[in-house]
Amino acid sequence: MGKHVLVIEDEPNIIEAISFILSRDGWQVDTHSNGHDAVDVVWAKSPDLLILDVMLPGASGYEILTELRAKEVTRDLPVLMLTARGQSKDREMAEKIGASHFMTKPFSNAEVLEVVRQLVP
């Protein structure tokens, strides 16, 4: 069985693109589209990698990541944060709370593949 990624993103076209890229590369892909219960979904699915959007309905990716990093079971989970907001303050906030990598939208398919392969060799 391949590696398991959970994508928490609310834009259907981004979900579809990432799911296609990664499933073609042998990943098992699960998706979720809101921040309300995202932490519970991460704990239930227990992925090898989390791809997390910053702007989500219900809770921001920053709030979700902060909660994940506070728990022993998800403290070391590799997290790739995606955002349409690429200002340095956004990148600094993501790094400060423990994002493994930060990527701005739009992104290239090759860039996503390269980063996920680095995060989960």
PyRosetta script that sets phi, psi and omega in degrees:
from pyrosetta import init, pose_from_sequence

init()
pose = pose_from_sequence("MGKHVLVIEDEPNIIEAISFILSRDGWQVDTHSNGHDAVDVVWAKSPDLLILDVMLPGASGYEILTELRAKEVTRDLPVLMLTARGQSKDREMAEKIGASHFMTKPFSNAEVLEVVRQLVP")
pose.set_psi(1, 141.1)
pose.set_omega(1, -177.5)
pose.set_phi(2, -75.6)
pose.set_psi(2, -178.4)
pose.set_omega(2, 177.9)
pose.set_phi(3, -74.4)
pose.set_psi(3, 155.0)
pose.set_omega(3, -172.4)
pose.set_phi(4, -113.2)
pose.set_psi(4, 125.6)
pose.set_omega(4, 177.6)
pose.set_phi(5, -121.4)
pose.set_psi(5, 141.8)
pose.set_omega(5, 173.0)
pose.set_phi(6, -112.3)
pose.set_psi(6, 125.8)
pose.set_omega(6, 179.0)
pose.set_phi(7, -108.0)
pose.set_psi(7, 117.7)
pose.set_omega(7, 176.2)
pose.set_phi(8, -109.9)
pose.set_psi(8, 104.8)
pose.set_omega(8, -170.7)
pose.set_phi(9, -154.8)
pose.set_psi(9, 142.2)
pose.set_omega(9, -178.0)
pose.set_phi(10, -105.2)
pose.set_psi(10, 0.0)
pose.set_omega(10, 178.6)
pose.set_phi(11, -97.8)
pose.set_psi(11, 113.3)
pose.set_omega(11, -175.5)
pose.set_phi(12, -54.5)
pose.set_psi(12, -38.7)
pose.set_omega(12, -178.6)
pose.set_phi(13, -67.7)
pose.set_psi(13, -33.2)
pose.set_omega(13, 177.6)
pose.set_phi(14, -72.6)
pose.set_psi(14, -42.1)
pose.set_omega(14, 177.0)
pose.set_phi(15, -57.0)
pose.set_psi(15, -47.5)
pose.set_omega(15, -177.7)
pose.set_phi(16, -63.4)
pose.set_psi(16, -44.1)
pose.set_omega(16, -178.6)
pose.set_phi(17, -63.8)
pose.set_psi(17, -48.7)
pose.set_omega(17, -178.4)
pose.set_phi(18, -66.0)
pose.set_psi(18, -41.7)
pose.set_omega(18, 178.9)
pose.set_phi(19, -59.7)
pose.set_psi(19, -43.2)
pose.set_omega(19, -179.7)
pose.set_phi(20, -64.0)
pose.set_psi(20, -49.6)
pose.set_omega(20, -178.5)
pose.set_phi(21, -57.7)
pose.set_psi(21, -49.1)
pose.set_omega(21, -173.8)
pose.set_phi(22, -76.6)
pose.set_psi(22, -38.5)
pose.set_omega(22, 179.0)
pose.set_phi(23, -66.3)
pose.set_psi(23, -34.9)
pose.set_omega(23, 176.0)
pose.set_phi(24, -64.5)
pose.set_psi(24, -26.5)
pose.set_omega(24, 179.4)
pose.set_phi(25, -89.7)
pose.set_psi(25, 4.4)
pose.set_omega(25, 175.7)
pose.set_phi(26, 98.5)
pose.set_psi(26, 6.1)
pose.set_omega(26, 179.6)
pose.set_phi(27, -82.7)
pose.set_psi(27, 146.7)
pose.set_omega(27, 166.7)
pose.set_phi(28, -87.4)
pose.set_psi(28, 123.1)
pose.set_omega(28, -174.2)
pose.set_phi(29, -114.3)
pose.set_psi(29, 124.1)
pose.set_omega(29, 169.9)
pose.set_phi(30, -112.9)
pose.set_psi(30, 149.9)
pose.set_omega(30, -179.8)
pose.set_phi(31, -130.4)
pose.set_psi(31, 156.0)
pose.set_omega(31, 177.0)
pose.set_phi(32, -149.1)
pose.set_psi(32, 147.3)
pose.set_omega(32, -171.1)
pose.set_phi(33, -124.8)
pose.set_psi(33, 17.6)
pose.set_omega(33, 174.8)
pose.set_phi(34, -146.8)
pose.set_psi(34, 163.3)
pose.set_omega(34, -178.8)
pose.set_phi(35, -90.4)
pose.set_psi(35, -12.6)
pose.set_omega(35, -175.8)
pose.set_phi(36, -52.0)
pose.set_psi(36, -52.2)
pose.set_omega(36, -175.2)
pose.set_phi(37, -122.4)
pose.set_psi(37, 23.6)
pose.set_omega(37, -175.5)
pose.set_phi(38, -59.3)
pose.set_psi(38, -40.4)
pose.set_omega(38, -178.9)
pose.set_phi(39, -63.1)
pose.set_psi(39, -42.7)
pose.set_omega(39, 178.1)
pose.set_phi(40, -62.0)
pose.set_psi(40, -38.9)
pose.set_omega(40, 179.7)
pose.set_phi(41, -66.1)
pose.set_psi(41, -40.9)
pose.set_omega(41, 177.5)
pose.set_phi(42, -60.3)
pose.set_psi(42, -46.6)
pose.set_omega(42, -179.1)
pose.set_phi(43, -64.1)
pose.set_psi(43, -40.2)
pose.set_omega(43, -178.5)
pose.set_phi(44, -69.4)
pose.set_psi(44, -39.6)
pose.set_omega(44, -175.7)
pose.set_phi(45, -84.2)
pose.set_psi(45, -28.0)
pose.set_omega(45, -177.7)
pose.set_phi(46, 43.6)
pose.set_psi(46, 63.8)
pose.set_omega(46, -177.3)
pose.set_phi(47, -75.1)
pose.set_psi(47, 164.8)
pose.set_omega(47, 173.5)
pose.set_phi(48, -79.5)
pose.set_psi(48, -23.0)
pose.set_omega(48, -176.6)
pose.set_phi(49, -150.6)
pose.set_psi(49, 143.1)
pose.set_omega(49, 175.0)
pose.set_phi(50, -117.7)
pose.set_psi(50, 128.3)
pose.set_omega(50, 170.6)
pose.set_phi(51, -107.0)
pose.set_psi(51, 118.3)
pose.set_omega(51, -167.6)
pose.set_phi(52, -125.6)
pose.set_psi(52, 121.8)
pose.set_omega(52, 175.0)
pose.set_phi(53, -74.3)
pose.set_psi(53, 149.5)
pose.set_omega(53, 178.7)
pose.set_phi(54, -79.4)
pose.set_psi(54, -46.4)
pose.set_omega(54, -175.6)
pose.set_phi(55, -99.1)
pose.set_psi(55, 105.8)
pose.set_omega(55, -178.8)
pose.set_phi(56, -129.2)
pose.set_psi(56, 152.1)
pose.set_omega(56, 173.5)
pose.set_phi(57, -69.9)
pose.set_psi(57, 135.3)
pose.set_omega(57, 175.6)
pose.set_phi(58, 100.4)
pose.set_psi(58, -46.9)
pose.set_omega(58, 178.6)
pose.set_phi(59, -159.8)
pose.set_psi(59, 144.8)
pose.set_omega(59, -179.9)
pose.set_phi(60, -77.9)
pose.set_psi(60, 159.3)
pose.set_omega(60, 174.8)
pose.set_phi(61, -57.9)
pose.set_psi(61, -32.3)
pose.set_omega(61, 178.1)
pose.set_phi(62, -64.6)
pose.set_psi(62, -43.7)
pose.set_omega(62, 179.2)
pose.set_phi(63, -64.7)
pose.set_psi(63, -41.8)
pose.set_omega(63, 179.9)
pose.set_phi(64, -63.3)
pose.set_psi(64, -47.4)
pose.set_omega(64, -179.1)
pose.set_phi(65, -63.7)
pose.set_psi(65, -39.7)
pose.set_omega(65, 177.8)
pose.set_phi(66, -59.0)
pose.set_psi(66, -44.0)
pose.set_omega(66, 179.6)
pose.set_phi(67, -67.1)
pose.set_psi(67, -39.9)
pose.set_omega(67, 179.0)
pose.set_phi(68, -64.7)
pose.set_psi(68, -40.7)
pose.set_omega(68, -178.4)
pose.set_phi(69, -70.4)
pose.set_psi(69, -20.4)
pose.set_omega(69, -179.9)
pose.set_phi(70, -78.7)
pose.set_psi(70, -14.6)
pose.set_omega(70, -178.2)
pose.set_phi(71, -104.1)
pose.set_psi(71, 137.5)
pose.set_omega(71, -178.8)
pose.set_phi(72, -55.8)
pose.set_psi(72, -42.8)
pose.set_omega(72, -173.7)
pose.set_phi(73, -66.6)
pose.set_psi(73, -26.2)
pose.set_omega(73, -179.1)
pose.set_phi(74, -117.4)
pose.set_psi(74, 8.4)
pose.set_omega(74, -177.0)
pose.set_phi(75, -58.7)
pose.set_psi(75, -38.4)
pose.set_omega(75, -175.6)
pose.set_phi(76, -104.6)
pose.set_psi(76, 9.8)
pose.set_omega(76, 178.8)
pose.set_phi(77, -62.5)
pose.set_psi(77, 125.9)
pose.set_omega(77, 176.4)
pose.set_phi(78, -64.4)
pose.set_psi(78, 130.0)
pose.set_omega(78, -178.7)
pose.set_phi(79, -128.3)
pose.set_psi(79, 120.5)
pose.set_omega(79, 173.4)
pose.set_phi(80, -99.3)
pose.set_psi(80, 115.6)
pose.set_omega(80, 178.6)
pose.set_phi(81, -93.5)
pose.set_psi(81, 135.6)
pose.set_omega(81, 178.1)
pose.set_phi(82, -115.4)
pose.set_psi(82, 140.4)
pose.set_omega(82, 175.0)
pose.set_phi(83, -156.4)
pose.set_psi(83, 151.3)
pose.set_omega(83, 172.9)
pose.set_phi(84, -82.4)
pose.set_psi(84, -13.6)
pose.set_omega(84, -179.6)
pose.set_phi(85, -98.3)
pose.set_psi(85, 105.0)
pose.set_omega(85, -174.2)
pose.set_phi(86, -105.5)
pose.set_psi(86, 20.9)
pose.set_omega(86, 179.1)
pose.set_phi(87, -65.3)
pose.set_psi(87, 156.2)
pose.set_omega(87, -177.9)
pose.set_phi(88, -61.2)
pose.set_psi(88, -31.8)
pose.set_omega(88, 179.0)
pose.set_phi(89, -64.5)
pose.set_psi(89, -34.1)
pose.set_omega(89, 177.4)
pose.set_phi(90, -67.4)
pose.set_psi(90, -44.0)
pose.set_omega(90, 178.8)
pose.set_phi(91, -63.4)
pose.set_psi(91, -43.6)
pose.set_omega(91, 179.9)
pose.set_phi(92, -63.5)
pose.set_psi(92, -40.5)
pose.set_omega(92, 178.6)
pose.set_phi(93, -63.1)
pose.set_psi(93, -45.4)
pose.set_omega(93, -179.7)
pose.set_phi(94, -61.1)
pose.set_psi(94, -44.6)
pose.set_omega(94, -179.9)
pose.set_phi(95, -65.9)
pose.set_psi(95, -39.9)
pose.set_omega(95, -178.1)
pose.set_phi(96, -62.0)
pose.set_psi(96, -38.1)
pose.set_omega(96, -177.8)
pose.set_phi(97, -91.8)
pose.set_psi(97, -0.9)
pose.set_omega(97, 170.2)
pose.set_phi(98, 111.1)
pose.set_psi(98, 20.4)
pose.set_omega(98, 175.0)
pose.set_phi(99, -66.6)
pose.set_psi(99, 139.6)
pose.set_omega(99, 178.1)
pose.set_phi(100, -76.4)
pose.set_psi(100, -33.8)
pose.set_omega(100, 179.3)
pose.set_phi(101, -154.8)
pose.set_psi(101, 152.9)
pose.set_omega(101, -177.1)
pose.set_phi(102, -127.9)
pose.set_psi(102, 128.5)
pose.set_omega(102, -178.0)
pose.set_phi(103, -135.0)
pose.set_psi(103, 137.4)
pose.set_omega(103, 179.2)
pose.set_phi(104, -95.5)
pose.set_psi(104, 150.9)
pose.set_omega(104, 173.7)
pose.set_phi(105, -91.1)
pose.set_psi(105, 144.6)
pose.set_omega(105, -4.5)
pose.set_phi(106, -74.2)
pose.set_psi(106, 155.7)
pose.set_omega(106, -179.9)
pose.set_phi(107, -127.8)
pose.set_psi(107, 162.8)
pose.set_omega(107, 176.5)
pose.set_phi(108, -94.6)
pose.set_psi(108, 151.4)
pose.set_omega(108, 177.8)
pose.set_phi(109, -57.6)
pose.set_psi(109, -43.0)
pose.set_omega(109, -179.1)
pose.set_phi(110, -61.9)
pose.set_psi(110, -38.4)
pose.set_omega(110, -179.6)
pose.set_phi(111, -65.2)
pose.set_psi(111, -43.2)
pose.set_omega(111, 178.7)
pose.set_phi(112, -61.5)
pose.set_psi(112, -47.9)
pose.set_omega(112, -179.4)
pose.set_phi(113, -60.5)
pose.set_psi(113, -44.0)
pose.set_omega(113, -179.8)
pose.set_phi(114, -60.1)
pose.set_psi(114, -46.2)
pose.set_omega(114, -177.5)
pose.set_phi(115, -67.3)
pose.set_psi(115, -45.2)
pose.set_omega(115, -178.5)
pose.set_phi(116, -65.4)
pose.set_psi(116, -34.7)
pose.set_omega(116, 177.0)
pose.set_phi(117, -68.0)
pose.set_psi(117, -31.0)
pose.set_omega(117, 175.8)
pose.set_phi(118, -72.5)
pose.set_psi(118, -40.3)
pose.set_omega(118, -176.6)
pose.set_phi(119, -72.4)
pose.set_psi(119, -33.7)
pose.set_omega(119, 178.8)
pose.set_phi(120, -131.3)
pose.set_psi(120, 83.9)
pose.set_omega(120, -176.3)
pose.set_phi(121, -67.5)
pose.dump_pdb("model.pdb")
